[in-house]
Amino acid sequence: MRLISESQITALEDRIGAGQGLRTAEIAVDVDPFDFARTGAALVDRAVAFSGPDGFRLAGLGTAWRAEASGPRRFVDLKHRIAELGDNTVKGFLGFSFLPGGDTPRQETSIWDGYAPAEMFVPRIAIEGVEGGSLVRIAVPEHEDPRATLDLLASMRHPEWQAVVDLGGHATKSNPPVSQWVTSVEQALELIDSHAIDKVVLARSVIVRSETPPAILRMFRALVASYPQCYNFAWKSGDAVFMGASPELLASVSNGHMQSNPLAGSAPRGEGSASDDAIGVALLHSKKDLHEHALVVDDMVRTLAPLVADVTRSVHPSLKKMASVQHLSTHISGGLADGAGLLDVIGAVHPTPAVGGSPTHDAVSVIGRLEAIDRGWYTGGVGWVNGAGDGSVALALRCGLVRGLTTHLFAGAGIVAGSVADDELNETRLKLEPLLRLLTVT
């Protein structure tokens, strides 16, 4: 059964017109955005699905326009590029790496091939969930016949139900070896004790090699169903998919008002409500975790001050409870200066101490010396933005990069005075667990 009727295709063709620049047209439909992602992702070079805890859903297929940037001005460059489109209503997907790139050559065989230090693209076909249904928008470059895009849309069918199949065995390997990562944590603690830094986030990965290709669409559907309180994302580039369920909003902007929800300070969930509540209360009163959390929030408030008037923040952190971990959480908000938008906010605060450390420059330098993995987009960000500066971006956490039979899963822990290496290792295991479980049993 077709997702879009012939009459709706005709309506889009009539509305696309022959104007200059990127041409767009849209219609209302009664289709879930992620059905589009499920049925069309295999047909295009680039596809993204993104959802938020408020029920927001946006999916995009194919590339109508794309820009990438690297270096310390990457977000400024992207802001200029999207402004060139001349249409502030068009939503482009935004993704970027932890580090800005552009200063050191990348490895020729990087696992992150196809994922630029920062990129935006406007999909040929986008579908967004709205009240009462969805809105489909097509985008066609100025001198291109829209028929190919319309034919792609017409070819899409409602996804068929498929039985769960035995996907065979999986082999896992820690990168770096666990003992090496623990040694790095101990070295970081020595630097903290000597007051060289206040905090550093150290990451590790687990490499999973599967006998048959992972069921990407089934995994993403399970992520959305299991973690509705998260920012769920799947970004396909070529033969790879970067996907995850992030608990943390880096920044959102709407009509000149920004919000952020930094998380720092973590503890496991308890078995049963009484145990879980007790762990949560202990976290709310933990001197170590409150210190770690304050480093993040204070830095963000200070960094945002030139951009945001009347910055407000939660008086005390609250708890944000996920499936296997609970975090200290603070909400930050305020009105933006004239002309500022989401890319300006991200450029000012990223990387926050939640994913890098404090002081930021020194912590990032320590990460370069002690960390054994190529983070790529892990602890970067994924979301959307438009030419008006509105948009929403989540930190890329609780995530993995799937390419063929190999998946790289990522997790990290914030190291501060009072951290214990074995406890931090267990924290990374808890963070790896949800996606690792989905990968090996779906």
C-alpha positions as CSV (number, residue, x, y, z in Angstrom):
1,M,0.0,0.0,0.0
2,R,1.4,3.4,-1.0
3,L,2.3,5.9,1.7
4,I,1.3,8.8,-0.5
5,S,-1.6,8.7,-3.0
6,E,-1.4,9.7,-6.7
7,S,-3.6,12.8,-6.0
8,Q,-1.2,14.0,-3.3
9,I,1.8,13.5,-5.6
10,T,0.0,15.6,-8.2
11,A,-0.8,18.3,-5.6
12,L,2.9,18.5,-4.7
13,E,3.9,18.7,-8.4
14,D,1.4,21.6,-8.9
15,R,2.8,23.4,-5.9
16,I,6.5,23.0,-6.5
17,G,6.4,25.6,-9.3
18,A,9.5,26.8,-11.2
19,G,10.9,29.4,-8.9
20,Q,14.5,30.2,-8.2
21,G,16.7,28.7,-5.5
22,L,15.7,25.7,-3.5
23,R,12.0,25.0,-4.4
24,T,9.7,23.5,-1.9
25,A,6.1,22.3,-1.6
26,E,4.2,20.6,1.2
27,I,1.0,18.7,1.9
28,A,-0.7,17.2,5.0
29,V,-0.8,13.4,5.2
30,D,-1.9,10.8,7.7
31,V,1.4,8.9,8.0
32,D,3.9,8.4,10.8
33,P,7.2,10.1,10.0
34,F,9.2,7.0,11.0
35,D,7.3,4.9,8.5
36,F,8.9,7.0,5.9
37,A,12.3,6.5,7.4
38,R,11.7,2.7,7.6
39,T,10.5,2.3,4.0
40,G,12.8,4.9,2.3
41,A,16.2,4.8,4.0
42,A,17.5,2.1,1.8
43,L,16.7,4.1,-1.4
44,V,18.8,7.1,-0.7
45,D,22.4,8.2,0.2
46,R,21.5,10.1,3.3
47,A,18.6,9.7,5.7
48,V,17.8,10.9,9.3
49,A,15.1,10.2,11.8
50,F,15.0,12.4,15.0
51,S,12.5,12.5,17.9
52,G,12.2,14.4,21.1
53,P,10.6,13.7,24.5
54,D,7.8,16.1,23.7
55,G,6.6,13.8,20.9
56,F,8.3,15.7,18.1
57,R,9.2,13.5,15.1
58,L,11.1,14.5,12.0
59,A,12.4,12.3,9.2
60,G,14.3,13.1,6.0
61,L,15.3,11.2,2.9
62,G,17.8,12.1,0.3
63,T,19.9,15.3,-0.2
64,A,18.5,18.4,-1.8
65,W,21.1,20.8,-0.3
66,R,24.1,20.2,1.9
67,A,26.9,22.1,3.6
68,E,29.8,21.1,5.7
69,A,32.4,23.0,7.8
70,S,35.4,22.3,10.0
71,G,37.6,24.2,12.3
72,P,36.9,26.7,15.1
73,R,34.4,28.7,13.0
74,R,32.4,25.7,11.8
75,F,29.1,26.8,13.3
76,V,29.6,30.4,12.1
77,D,30.2,29.0,8.6
78,L,27.1,26.8,8.7
79,K,25.0,29.8,9.8
80,H,26.1,31.8,6.8
81,R,25.5,28.8,4.5
82,I,21.9,28.1,5.6
83,A,21.1,31.9,5.4
84,E,22.0,31.7,1.7
85,L,18.9,29.5,1.1
86,G,16.7,32.5,1.6
87,D,13.9,30.4,3.2
88,N,13.8,30.5,7.0
89,T,11.1,27.9,7.3
90,V,13.0,25.0,5.8
91,K,14.4,22.6,8.4
92,G,17.8,21.2,7.8
93,F,19.3,18.3,9.8
94,L,22.5,19.2,11.8
95,G,25.2,16.9,13.0
96,F,28.7,17.5,14.3
97,S,31.7,15.9,16.0
98,F,33.1,16.4,19.5
99,L,36.2,18.1,18.1
100,P,36.1,20.8,15.4
101,G,38.5,19.1,13.0
102,G,40.5,20.9,10.4
103,D,43.6,21.1,12.5
104,T,44.9,17.5,12.2
105,P,44.7,15.0,9.3
106,R,42.1,12.3,9.8
107,Q,43.1,8.7,9.5
108,E,42.6,7.3,6.0
109,T,40.5,4.4,7.4
110,S,38.6,6.3,10.0
111,I,35.4,4.6,11.2
112,W,33.8,8.1,10.8
113,D,34.1,8.4,7.0
114,G,31.0,10.1,5.7
115,Y,30.5,12.2,8.9
116,A,32.0,15.6,8.6
117,P,33.2,17.7,11.5
118,A,30.0,19.7,11.1
119,E,27.3,19.3,8.4
120,M,23.7,20.3,7.6
121,F,21.5,19.0,4.9
122,V,18.0,19.7,3.6
123,P,16.4,16.4,2.6
124,R,14.6,15.9,-0.7
125,I,11.7,14.5,1.3
126,A,10.9,15.5,4.9
127,I,8.0,14.4,7.0
128,E,7.2,16.0,10.3
129,G,4.7,15.0,12.9
130,V,2.2,17.8,13.6
131,E,-1.1,17.9,15.6
132,G,-3.6,15.6,13.9
133,G,-1.2,14.0,11.4
134,S,2.0,14.8,9.5
135,L,3.3,17.3,7.0
136,V,5.3,16.1,4.0
137,R,7.7,18.6,2.3
138,I,9.7,18.1,-0.8
139,A,12.7,20.2,-1.7
140,V,14.2,20.4,-5.2
141,P,17.3,22.3,-6.3
142,E,16.7,25.2,-8.7
143,H,17.6,23.6,-12.1
144,E,16.4,20.1,-11.4
145,D,13.3,18.4,-12.7
146,P,11.2,17.5,-9.6
147,R,10.0,14.3,-11.2
148,A,12.8,12.1,-9.7
149,T,11.9,13.3,-6.2
150,L,8.2,12.8,-6.8
151,D,8.8,9.3,-8.2
152,L,10.9,8.4,-5.1
153,L,8.0,9.6,-3.0
154,A,5.5,7.6,-5.1
155,S,7.5,4.4,-4.7
156,M,7.2,4.3,-1.0
157,R,5.0,1.7,0.6
158,H,3.7,1.1,4.1
159,P,6.4,-1.2,5.8
160,E,5.3,-4.8,6.1
161,W,5.4,-6.7,9.3
162,Q,8.4,-9.0,9.6
163,A,9.0,-11.7,12.0
164,V,12.0,-11.6,14.3
165,V,14.8,-13.8,12.9
166,D,17.8,-15.4,14.5
167,L,20.7,-13.0,13.6
168,G,23.4,-15.3,14.8
169,G,26.2,-14.7,17.2
170,H,28.1,-11.6,18.3
171,A,31.7,-11.1,19.5
172,T,32.5,-8.1,21.7
173,K,35.8,-6.4,22.4
174,S,36.5,-3.4,24.7
175,N,38.4,-0.6,23.1
176,P,40.8,0.1,24.8
177,P,41.1,-2.9,27.1
178,V,39.4,-2.4,30.4
179,S,42.7,-2.3,32.3
180,Q,44.1,0.4,30.1
181,W,41.0,2.5,30.5
182,V,41.1,2.2,34.3
183,T,44.8,3.2,34.2
184,S,43.8,6.3,32.2
185,V,41.2,7.2,34.8
186,E,43.9,6.9,37.5
187,Q,46.2,9.1,35.5
188,A,43.4,11.7,35.2
189,L,42.8,11.6,39.0
190,E,46.5,12.4,39.5
191,L,46.1,15.5,37.3
192,I,43.0,16.5,39.2
193,D,44.8,16.0,42.6
194,S,47.6,18.2,41.3
195,H,45.0,20.9,40.4
196,A,46.0,20.7,36.7
197,I,42.3,20.3,35.8
198,D,39.0,20.1,37.8
199,K,37.2,17.5,35.6
200,V,37.8,15.4,32.5
201,V,35.4,13.1,30.7
202,L,37.0,9.9,29.5
203,A,35.3,7.7,26.9
204,R,35.6,4.1,25.9
205,S,33.9,1.9,23.3
206,V,32.8,-1.6,22.8
207,I,33.2,-3.1,19.3
208,V,30.6,-5.6,18.4
209,R,31.1,-7.9,15.4
210,S,28.0,-9.7,14.2
211,E,27.6,-12.7,12.1
212,T,24.8,-11.0,10.0
213,P,24.1,-7.3,9.6
214,P,22.3,-5.7,12.5
215,A,18.6,-5.0,12.1
216,I,18.9,-1.2,12.0
217,L,15.2,-0.3,11.6
218,R,14.2,-2.8,14.2
219,M,16.7,-1.4,16.6
220,F,15.7,2.2,16.1
221,R,12.0,1.3,16.5
222,A,12.9,-0.4,19.8
223,L,14.9,2.6,20.9
224,V,12.0,5.0,20.3
225,A,9.5,2.6,22.1
226,S,11.8,1.9,25.0
227,Y,13.2,5.5,25.6
228,P,10.4,8.0,24.8
229,Q,11.9,10.4,27.3
230,C,15.1,10.6,25.2
231,Y,16.2,12.3,22.0
232,N,16.3,9.4,19.6
233,F,18.2,9.7,16.4
234,A,19.5,7.6,13.4
235,W,21.7,9.3,10.8
236,K,22.5,7.3,7.7
237,S,25.5,8.3,5.6
238,G,26.4,6.0,2.8
239,D,26.8,2.5,4.3
240,A,26.9,3.6,7.9
241,V,24.2,4.5,10.5
242,F,24.9,6.6,13.6
243,M,22.1,6.0,16.1
244,G,21.3,6.5,19.8
245,A,18.9,7.6,22.5
246,S,20.3,10.7,24.3
247,P,19.0,11.9,27.6
248,E,20.6,15.4,27.2
249,L,19.4,18.5,25.4
250,L,22.4,20.6,24.4
251,A,20.2,23.5,23.2
252,S,16.9,24.4,21.6
253,V,15.8,27.8,20.3
254,S,12.3,28.9,19.5
255,N,11.4,32.5,18.6
256,G,14.5,34.0,20.2
257,H,14.2,31.9,23.4
258,M,16.8,29.3,24.3
259,Q,16.8,26.3,26.6
260,S,19.3,23.7,27.7
261,N,19.3,20.8,30.0
262,P,22.8,19.8,31.1
263,L,23.3,16.5,33.0
264,A,26.3,15.6,35.1
265,G,26.6,13.4,38.2
266,S,25.3,9.9,37.8
267,A,24.3,6.9,39.8
268,P,22.7,3.5,39.0
269,R,19.0,2.8,39.2
270,G,17.9,0.7,42.2
271,E,16.0,-2.6,42.2
272,G,12.6,-1.7,43.4
273,S,11.2,1.8,44.2
274,A,12.6,2.0,47.7
275,S,16.1,1.2,46.7
276,D,15.8,3.5,43.6
277,D,14.6,6.4,45.7
278,A,17.4,5.9,48.3
279,I,20.0,6.0,45.5
280,G,18.4,9.1,44.1
281,V,18.4,10.9,47.4
282,A,22.0,10.0,48.0
283,L,22.9,11.4,44.5
284,L,21.1,14.7,45.3
285,H,23.3,15.0,48.4
286,S,26.6,13.7,47.0
287,K,29.3,16.3,47.4
288,K,31.3,14.8,44.6
289,D,28.4,14.6,42.1
290,L,27.1,18.1,43.1
291,H,30.6,19.5,42.4
292,E,30.7,17.8,39.0
293,H,27.3,19.1,38.2
294,A,28.1,22.6,39.3
295,L,31.2,22.7,37.0
296,V,29.0,22.1,34.0
297,V,26.2,24.4,34.9
298,D,28.3,27.3,36.1
299,D,30.5,27.1,32.9
300,M,27.4,27.1,30.6
301,V,25.8,30.0,32.4
302,R,29.0,32.0,32.2
303,T,29.6,31.1,28.5
304,L,26.0,32.0,27.5
305,A,26.1,35.4,29.2
306,P,27.2,37.4,26.1
307,L,24.4,35.8,24.1
308,V,21.5,35.3,26.5
309,A,19.8,38.0,28.5
310,D,18.4,37.2,31.9
311,V,19.8,33.6,32.1
312,T,17.7,31.6,34.5
313,R,18.6,28.2,35.9
314,S,17.1,25.7,38.4
315,V,17.9,26.7,41.9
316,H,18.7,23.1,42.8
317,P,19.4,20.1,40.5
318,S,16.7,17.5,40.1
319,L,16.9,13.9,39.1
320,K,16.5,12.6,35.5
321,K,15.9,8.9,35.6
322,M,16.8,6.7,32.6
323,A,16.5,2.9,32.2
324,S,19.8,2.0,33.9
325,V,21.2,5.4,35.1
326,Q,19.9,8.4,36.9
327,H,21.5,11.9,36.5
328,L,21.5,15.3,38.2
329,S,19.7,17.7,35.9
330,T,19.4,21.4,35.6
331,H,17.3,23.5,33.2
332,I,18.8,26.7,31.8
333,S,16.9,29.3,29.7
334,G,16.8,32.8,28.6
335,G,16.2,35.3,25.7
336,L,18.7,35.5,23.0
337,A,20.4,38.7,21.7
338,D,19.0,40.0,18.4
339,G,20.3,38.0,15.5
340,A,21.5,35.1,17.6
341,G,20.2,31.6,17.0
342,L,20.9,27.9,17.7
343,L,24.2,27.8,15.9
344,D,25.5,30.7,17.9
345,V,24.5,29.0,21.2
346,I,26.2,25.7,20.1
347,G,29.3,27.6,19.0
348,A,29.6,29.3,22.4
349,V,29.1,26.3,24.7
350,H,30.3,23.2,22.8
351,P,32.0,21.2,24.1
352,T,30.5,21.7,27.5
353,P,32.1,20.3,30.7
354,A,29.5,17.5,30.5
355,V,31.3,15.9,27.6
356,G,34.8,17.5,27.8
357,G,35.8,18.7,31.3
358,S,36.9,21.8,33.1
359,P,38.6,24.0,32.3
360,T,37.6,23.0,28.8
361,H,40.8,23.6,26.8
362,D,42.9,21.8,29.4
363,A,40.5,18.9,29.7
364,V,40.3,18.5,25.9
365,S,44.1,18.4,25.8
366,V,44.1,15.6,28.5
367,I,41.5,13.7,26.5
368,G,43.8,13.8,23.5
369,R,46.6,12.3,25.6
370,L,44.7,9.7,27.6
371,E,41.8,8.6,25.4
372,A,42.4,5.7,23.0
373,I,39.3,6.0,20.7
374,D,38.2,8.3,17.9
375,R,35.1,9.9,19.3
376,G,33.9,11.3,16.0
377,W,30.3,12.4,16.4
378,Y,30.0,10.7,19.8
379,T,29.7,13.6,22.4
380,G,29.0,15.9,19.4
381,G,25.4,16.7,18.5
382,V,22.5,15.7,16.3
383,G,19.3,17.6,15.6
384,W,17.8,20.2,13.3
385,V,18.0,23.9,12.6
386,N,16.4,26.4,10.2
387,G,17.5,29.7,8.7
388,A,15.7,31.7,11.4
389,G,18.0,30.1,14.0
390,D,15.3,27.9,15.5
391,G,16.0,24.3,16.2
392,S,16.9,21.6,18.7
393,V,20.1,19.6,19.2
394,A,20.8,16.8,21.6
395,L,24.2,15.7,22.7
396,A,25.1,12.5,20.9
397,L,25.2,10.1,23.8
398,R,24.1,6.5,24.4
399,C,25.0,5.8,20.8
400,G,26.7,3.6,18.3
401,L,28.0,3.6,14.8
402,V,26.9,0.7,12.7
403,R,28.8,-0.2,9.5
404,G,28.2,-3.6,7.9
405,L,28.9,-6.3,10.4
406,T,30.7,-4.0,12.9
407,T,29.2,-1.7,15.5
408,H,31.1,0.7,17.7
409,L,29.3,1.6,20.9
410,F,30.4,4.5,23.0
411,A,30.2,5.6,26.7
412,G,32.1,7.9,29.0
413,A,32.3,9.1,32.6
414,G,33.1,12.4,34.2
415,I,36.2,12.1,36.4
416,V,36.5,14.6,39.3
417,A,38.1,14.6,42.7
418,G,36.7,11.7,44.7
419,S,36.0,9.5,41.6
420,V,36.9,5.9,42.0
421,A,38.1,4.2,38.8
422,D,36.1,1.0,39.2
423,D,32.9,3.0,39.9
424,E,33.5,5.0,36.7
425,L,34.0,1.8,34.8
426,N,30.7,0.4,36.0
427,E,29.0,3.7,35.0
428,T,30.2,3.2,31.4
429,R,28.9,-0.4,31.5
430,L,25.4,0.9,32.6
431,K,25.5,3.5,29.8
432,L,26.5,0.9,27.2
433,E,23.9,-1.7,28.3
434,P,20.7,-0.5,26.5
435,L,22.1,-0.3,23.0
436,L,24.3,-3.4,23.5
437,R,21.2,-5.3,24.6
438,L,19.2,-4.2,21.6
439,L,22.1,-5.0,19.2
440,T,22.6,-8.5,20.4
441,V,19.0,-9.6,20.9
442,T,17.0,-7.9,18.1
